[in-house]
Amino acid sequence: MTDNPIRVTGRPGTALARARALPPWSLLAAGALVGGVLGGSYGVLKTPQYTATSYVIAVPTEQSDPAAALGFAQAYGRVATQLAVLGDAQVWAGVPVSTLRESVRTATSPDAPMVAVTATSERPDLAADIANAVSRSLTRHANDTEDSTHVELLQFSRAIKPTEASSASATTTGLVGASAGGLLGGLALLVRPRRAPGAAPTASVPGPATAADVHGQL
């Protein structure tokens, strides 16, 4: 009985030499291709998101002035996502407070006493319902203190059901992925080791010879 000899094949450095022999633009092309495929796949697999926005406006009473209304509009924009407002809005929207907190965003203007309430959802009808529910709840809470603030909050524009998704399409995500992949390929091209002009090619190390039978025959 003899031991099977161990045979080692291949030449170290061959793969590296082949990689260096590729044209420089191949890294850019490969990076852009891989990035485009990954980005496009993400856009196809990701669930579309829909966005709807409603607006409320602060109106001063006879005992107040526009500057006060502008200041209270800024304050109402900050409290619109608080628990007191969202707790009432969940009844009209039919979703839990945690969902409202994740999907609702507000924005105010430094020049106009207006608050924009924006909601995002996987369902276009639910996005509109959430935005309107939060606006209704905010208006109710603000008007409960109208006698002390002398500012009335009114609904300026209701949110309507969006007809198009607000999230990026597969084409957009594919282009973004291709751009990012091309950028990474360019960076790899910059850091790739280069052989000095006129330098002799690196000699490859031959594979080891077949191992001798050190045990002999039994």
C-alpha positions as CSV (number, residue, x, y, z in Angstrom):
1,M,0.0,0.0,0.0
2,T,1.4,3.4,-0.9
3,D,0.5,6.9,0.1
4,N,-1.0,9.0,-2.7
5,P,1.4,11.8,-3.5
6,I,0.2,15.4,-3.0
7,R,0.2,17.3,-6.3
8,V,0.0,21.1,-6.3
9,T,-1.0,22.7,-9.5
10,G,-1.3,26.3,-10.5
11,R,1.1,29.2,-10.4
12,P,0.9,31.9,-7.7
13,G,0.6,35.3,-9.1
14,T,-1.1,34.2,-12.3
15,A,-4.5,35.7,-11.3
16,L,-2.9,38.9,-10.2
17,A,-1.0,39.2,-13.5
18,R,-4.2,38.6,-15.5
19,A,-6.0,41.3,-13.4
20,R,-3.2,43.7,-14.2
21,A,-3.4,42.9,-17.8
22,L,-7.0,44.0,-18.1
23,P,-7.6,47.4,-19.8
24,P,-8.1,50.2,-17.3
25,W,-11.7,50.9,-18.4
26,S,-12.7,47.3,-17.4
27,L,-12.9,48.3,-13.7
28,L,-15.2,51.2,-14.5
29,A,-17.4,49.1,-16.7
30,A,-17.6,46.2,-14.2
31,G,-18.4,48.6,-11.3
32,A,-21.1,50.4,-13.3
33,L,-22.6,47.1,-14.4
34,V,-22.7,45.6,-10.9
35,G,-24.0,48.8,-9.4
36,G,-26.7,49.2,-12.0
37,V,-28.0,45.6,-11.5
38,L,-28.0,46.0,-7.7
39,G,-29.7,49.4,-7.8
40,G,-32.3,48.3,-10.4
41,S,-33.1,45.1,-8.3
42,Y,-33.6,47.2,-5.2
43,G,-36.0,49.5,-7.1
44,V,-38.0,46.5,-8.3
45,L,-38.2,44.7,-5.0
46,K,-38.8,47.7,-2.7
47,T,-42.5,48.4,-2.0
48,P,-43.6,51.8,-3.5
49,Q,-44.3,54.6,-1.1
50,Y,-47.0,57.2,-1.6
51,T,-47.0,60.7,-0.1
52,A,-50.0,63.1,0.6
53,T,-49.9,66.5,2.2
54,S,-52.6,68.7,3.8
55,Y,-52.2,72.3,4.9
56,V,-53.6,74.3,7.9
57,I,-53.3,78.0,8.4
58,A,-53.1,80.1,11.5
59,V,-55.4,83.1,11.5
60,P,-55.2,85.9,14.1
61,T,-58.4,87.1,15.8
62,E,-59.3,90.7,16.4
63,Q,-57.3,90.7,19.6
64,S,-54.1,89.5,17.9
65,D,-51.9,90.3,14.9
66,P,-50.2,88.5,12.0
67,A,-46.9,88.3,13.7
68,A,-48.5,86.3,16.6
69,A,-50.2,84.0,14.1
70,L,-46.9,83.3,12.4
71,G,-45.2,82.5,15.7
72,F,-48.0,80.1,16.7
73,A,-47.9,78.4,13.3
74,Q,-44.2,77.5,14.0
75,A,-45.2,76.1,17.4
76,Y,-48.1,74.1,16.0
77,G,-45.7,72.6,13.4
78,R,-43.6,71.3,16.2
79,V,-46.4,69.8,18.3
80,A,-48.2,68.2,15.4
81,T,-46.3,64.9,15.8
82,Q,-46.6,64.8,19.6
83,L,-48.6,62.1,21.4
84,A,-51.5,64.4,22.3
85,V,-52.2,65.1,18.7
86,L,-51.5,61.7,17.3
87,G,-53.6,60.0,20.0
88,D,-56.7,61.6,18.5
89,A,-55.6,61.2,14.9
90,Q,-55.3,57.5,15.2
91,V,-59.0,57.2,15.7
92,W,-59.8,58.9,12.4
93,A,-56.9,57.3,10.5
94,G,-57.5,53.8,11.8
95,V,-53.8,53.1,12.4
96,P,-51.8,52.9,15.7
97,V,-49.8,55.9,17.0
98,S,-46.5,54.2,16.2
99,T,-47.5,54.1,12.5
100,L,-48.4,57.8,12.6
101,R,-45.1,58.7,14.3
102,E,-43.1,56.9,11.6
103,S,-45.1,58.3,8.6
104,V,-46.0,61.9,9.5
105,R,-43.7,64.9,8.9
106,T,-44.5,68.6,9.3
107,A,-43.0,71.7,7.7
108,T,-43.5,75.4,8.4
109,S,-42.6,78.6,6.5
110,P,-40.8,81.6,8.1
111,D,-42.9,83.9,5.9
112,A,-46.4,82.4,6.1
113,P,-48.5,81.2,9.1
114,M,-49.0,77.8,7.5
115,V,-48.3,74.2,8.5
116,A,-47.8,71.4,6.0
117,V,-48.6,67.9,7.3
118,T,-47.2,65.2,5.1
119,A,-47.9,61.5,5.4
120,T,-46.2,58.5,3.7
121,S,-47.7,55.0,3.3
122,E,-47.6,52.0,1.1
123,R,-51.2,52.7,0.3
124,P,-52.1,56.0,-1.5
125,D,-55.6,56.2,0.2
126,L,-54.1,55.7,3.6
127,A,-51.5,58.4,3.1
128,A,-54.2,60.9,2.4
129,D,-56.3,59.7,5.4
130,I,-53.4,60.0,7.8
131,A,-52.5,63.5,6.6
132,N,-56.1,64.7,7.0
133,A,-56.5,63.0,10.4
134,V,-53.4,64.6,11.8
135,S,-54.5,68.0,10.4
136,R,-57.9,67.6,11.9
137,S,-56.5,66.7,15.3
138,L,-54.0,69.5,15.3
139,T,-56.8,72.0,14.4
140,R,-59.0,70.8,17.2
141,H,-56.2,71.0,19.8
142,A,-55.1,74.5,18.7
143,N,-58.7,75.9,18.7
144,D,-59.2,74.5,22.2
145,T,-56.8,77.3,23.4
146,E,-58.0,80.0,21.0
147,D,-59.3,82.1,23.9
148,S,-55.8,82.4,25.3
149,T,-53.7,82.4,22.1
150,H,-56.1,84.6,20.1
151,V,-55.1,82.6,17.1
152,E,-57.5,80.3,15.2
153,L,-56.2,77.3,13.2
154,L,-58.1,76.5,10.0
155,Q,-57.8,73.8,7.4
156,F,-56.4,75.4,4.3
157,S,-56.2,72.4,1.9
158,R,-57.1,68.7,2.4
159,A,-54.8,66.0,1.3
160,I,-55.9,64.1,-1.8
161,K,-55.1,60.5,-2.8
162,P,-51.8,60.5,-4.7
163,T,-51.8,58.9,-8.2
164,E,-48.1,58.3,-8.4
165,A,-45.5,56.8,-6.0
166,S,-43.1,59.3,-4.4
167,S,-40.4,56.7,-4.0
168,A,-37.7,56.3,-6.6
169,S,-38.4,54.1,-9.6
170,A,-36.3,51.1,-10.6
171,T,-34.8,53.2,-13.4
172,T,-33.7,55.9,-11.0
173,T,-32.2,53.5,-8.5
174,G,-30.5,51.6,-11.3
175,L,-28.9,54.8,-12.5
176,V,-27.8,55.8,-9.0
177,G,-26.4,52.3,-8.5
178,A,-24.5,52.4,-11.8
179,S,-23.0,55.8,-10.9
180,A,-21.9,54.6,-7.5
181,G,-20.5,51.4,-9.0
182,G,-18.6,53.4,-11.6
183,L,-17.2,55.7,-8.9
184,L,-16.0,52.7,-6.9
185,G,-14.4,51.2,-10.0
186,G,-12.6,54.5,-10.6
187,L,-11.3,54.5,-7.1
188,A,-10.1,50.9,-7.5
189,L,-8.4,52.0,-10.7
190,L,-6.5,54.7,-8.9
191,V,-5.2,52.5,-6.1
192,R,-4.4,49.6,-8.4
193,P,-0.6,48.9,-8.3
194,R,1.2,49.8,-11.5
195,R,4.4,48.4,-12.9
196,A,7.1,51.0,-13.7
197,P,7.8,51.7,-17.3
198,G,10.6,49.4,-18.6
199,A,10.5,47.2,-15.6
200,A,11.0,43.5,-16.3
201,P,7.9,41.3,-15.7
202,T,7.8,39.5,-12.4
203,A,8.9,35.9,-12.7
204,S,6.3,33.4,-11.6
205,V,7.1,30.9,-9.0
206,P,6.8,27.3,-10.4
207,G,4.6,24.9,-8.5
208,P,6.4,22.4,-6.2
209,A,7.4,19.1,-7.5
210,T,5.5,16.0,-6.8
211,A,6.0,15.0,-3.2
212,A,8.1,12.0,-2.8
213,D,6.9,8.8,-1.2
214,V,8.5,9.0,2.2
215,H,6.8,6.0,3.7
216,G,7.7,3.5,1.1
217,Q,5.6,0.5,0.3
218,L,4.0,-1.6,2.9
